[in-house]
Amino acid sequence: MVDFFIGLFLASLITALFTTRLYRLLVWYSFNSLTLGVLALLIGIKIDDNAMLITGIATIVIKAIAIPYFLKSFSQKFHFIRQIQPNIKIQYAIILIPAILVFTFYLAKPITHMIANNSNYVAISISSLFLSLLLMMEHKNVAPKITGFLSMENSLFLLGITATNGMPMLVELGIFFDLLMAIVVINLLFRREEMKNA
């Protein structure tokens, strides 16, 4: 079951790279965060970790529901362009994405040897990190860049919960604090973009 949701997590991120509409991108980010929250719940149940269960529920509420809703509201408020065209052409992206996946599996090989369980999950998490970085780089508009940044945070979170079978609650709270700070930065970027378009 965990393997299935890991696959969905990666598939939703790859699909987001080919999305040309802002609202669809937010939907794919929401789905990506939802799979991450479900993964945290499944791992929390498996290892009987109440902190991980709380984190899974918080991830679903905050990342899968609240953040996409606020991003959509901000884009409507500041009249952002809904059509987002990636700078990288589709034919190049089709070649680049598998190359990133293969490269990161080789890159993660020394790390996976040190981890007895879930070694493939580590490689997938690192792949997701690079794909999120690509999402940030392939768009000029601020909204897809923010979505890419938030997807990077999801990838780091996935790395933490799969590599260690759960993280200390302090680390999880630190990640959520970083996310709150990111929301403040997002608000400032949206205002800057509005002033630029005015």
Secondary structure, DSSP 8 states (H G I E B T S, - for coil): -HHHHHHHHHHHHHHHHT--BHHHHHHHHHHHHHHHHHHHHHHHHHHT-HHHHHHHHHHIIIIIIIHHHHHHHHHHHTT--SB---SS-HHHHHHHHHHHHHHHHHHTHHHHHH-SS-HHHHHHHHHHHHHHHHHHHT--SHHHHHHHHHHHHHHHHHHHHHHSSS--HHHHHHHHHHHHHHHHHHHHHHHHHHHHH-
